């Protein structure tokens, strides 16, 4: 089970830096998205953007 508070901290760090540089981020973000039932980020080669649901979160 994912620790929700830690996942939220990692999510905020990813949004602030616009980067998936940490290996745990690629595991934590999908788990948090699954927990919340929404897609949080749209990731492309050049950038990471928030979905509307993530912006509201």
Backbone as CSV, one residue per row, in Angstrom:
resi,resn,N_x,N_y,N_z,CA_x,CA_y,CA_z,C_x,C_y,C_z
1,UNK,0.845,-1.196,0.000,0.000,0.000,0.000,0.879,1.243,0.000
2,UNK,0.498,2.201,-0.752,1.240,3.442,-0.881,0.983,4.358,0.321
3,UNK,2.033,5.015,0.791,1.881,6.013,1.834,1.423,7.300,1.143
4,UNK,0.200,7.699,1.385,-0.415,8.811,0.663,0.337,10.132,0.863
5,UNK,0.754,10.424,2.071,1.453,11.680,2.344,2.789,11.728,1.601
6,UNK,3.543,10.645,1.652,4.819,10.594,0.934,4.596,10.711,-0.569
7,UNK,3.574,10.044,-1.075,3.264,10.126,-2.498,2.907,11.551,-2.890
8,UNK,2.170,12.252,-2.041,1.811,13.641,-2.318,3.052,14.523,-2.343
9,UNK,3.978,14.293,-1.431,5.224,15.068,-1.412,6.023,14.853,-2.695
10,UNK,6.130,13.614,-3.115,6.861,13.306,-4.346,6.161,13.947,-5.541
11,UNK,4.842,13.872,-5.562,4.073,14.471,-6.642,4.325,15.977,-6.727
12,UNK,4.298,16.651,-5.604,4.561,18.095,-5.577,5.970,18.386,-6.073
13,UNK,6.935,17.583,-5.679,8.316,17.769,-6.134,8.422,17.594,-7.649
14,UNK,7.731,16.619,-8.190,7.735,16.397,-9.638,7.131,17.601,-10.356
15,UNK,6.014,18.092,-9.849,5.363,19.245,-10.466,6.264,20.476,-10.380
16,UNK,6.883,20.696,-9.229,7.754,21.860,-9.053,8.965,21.828,-9.976
17,UNK,9.525,20.654,-10.188,10.734,20.543,-11.003,10.447,20.160,-12.451
18,UNK,9.200,19.774,-12.732,8.803,19.286,-14.068,9.716,18.166,-14.537
19,UNK,10.022,17.249,-13.615,10.980,16.208,-13.951,10.630,14.883,-13.288
20,UNK,10.849,13.813,-14.026,10.717,12.456,-13.515,12.108,11.855,-13.316
21,UNK,13.014,12.574,-12.718,14.384,12.105,-12.614,14.550,10.960,-11.630
22,UNK,13.718,10.847,-10.647,13.851,9.782,-9.655,13.063,8.550,-10.076
23,UNK,13.667,7.421,-9.915,13.024,6.162,-10.307,11.723,5.935,-9.544
24,UNK,11.666,6.351,-8.292,10.453,6.150,-7.498,9.284,6.959,-8.032
25,UNK,9.570,8.058,-8.700,8.487,8.892,-9.220,7.675,8.144,-10.264
26,UNK,8.316,7.323,-11.043,7.588,6.587,-12.072,6.754,5.459,-11.479
27,UNK,7.016,5.124,-10.222,6.211,4.133,-9.525,5.160,4.812,-8.654
28,UNK,5.543,5.865,-7.971,4.668,6.537,-7.013,3.523,7.280,-7.703
29,UNK,3.816,8.018,-8.759,2.769,8.808,-9.415,1.647,7.920,-9.953
30,UNK,1.947,6.835,-10.659,0.848,5.969,-11.099,0.070,5.363,-9.926
31,UNK,0.760,5.036,-8.851,0.069,4.482,-7.681,-0.849,5.527,-7.053
32,UNK,-0.376,6.777,-6.947,-1.205,7.849,-6.399,-2.384,8.122,-7.328
33,UNK,-2.136,8.134,-8.623,-3.223,8.338,-9.589,-4.272,7.236,-9.461
34,UNK,-3.817,6.013,-9.284,-4.734,4.897,-9.104,-5.537,5.045,-7.814
35,UNK,-4.859,5.444,-6.763,-5.521,5.652,-5.476,-6.606,6.720,-5.583
36,UNK,-6.311,7.791,-6.314,-7.257,8.896,-6.461,-8.275,8.658,-7.576
37,UNK,-7.949,7.739,-8.478,-8.859,7.426,-9.570,-8.835,8.422,-10.718
38,UNK,-7.716,9.144,-10.864,-7.579,10.121,-11.951,-6.164,10.089,-12.506
39,UNK,-6.005,10.559,-13.743,-4.671,10.742,-14.302,-4.156,12.082,-13.781
40,UNK,-2.923,12.110,-13.309,-2.379,13.323,-12.711,-1.483,14.114,-13.650
41,UNK,-0.705,13.429,-14.456,0.270,14.103,-15.301,0.213,13.592,-16.731
42,UNK,0.567,14.475,-17.634,0.795,14.105,-19.022,2.279,14.314,-19.248
43,UNK,2.965,13.248,-19.574,4.419,13.293,-19.708,4.801,13.096,-21.174
44,UNK,5.591,14.031,-21.684,6.133,13.897,-23.027,7.654,13.916,-22.911
45,UNK,8.313,13.805,-24.028,9.784,13.819,-24.021,10.308,15.139,-23.468
46,UNK,9.604,16.215,-23.745,10.113,17.542,-23.390,9.553,18.149,-22.124
47,UNK,8.378,17.704,-21.679,7.802,18.346,-20.498,6.808,17.443,-19.787
48,UNK,6.494,17.868,-18.580,5.478,17.222,-17.757,4.436,18.279,-17.456
49,UNK,3.174,17.991,-17.770,2.108,18.948,-17.488,1.036,18.296,-16.630
50,UNK,0.353,19.128,-15.879,-0.731,18.663,-15.029,-2.002,18.459,-15.836
51,UNK,-2.779,17.473,-15.449,-4.124,17.353,-15.995,-5.001,18.321,-15.202
52,UNK,-6.207,18.556,-15.678,-7.133,19.430,-14.964,-7.443,18.868,-13.572
53,UNK,-7.545,17.547,-13.482,-7.831,16.912,-12.199,-6.668,17.128,-11.207
54,UNK,-5.473,17.038,-11.708,-4.298,17.233,-10.851,-4.205,18.680,-10.377
55,UNK,-4.544,19.610,-11.247,-4.519,21.026,-10.857,-5.512,21.282,-9.739
56,UNK,-6.651,20.620,-9.797,-7.659,20.776,-8.743,-7.222,20.092,-7.452
57,UNK,-6.450,19.028,-7.585,-5.965,18.270,-6.432,-4.929,19.082,-5.696
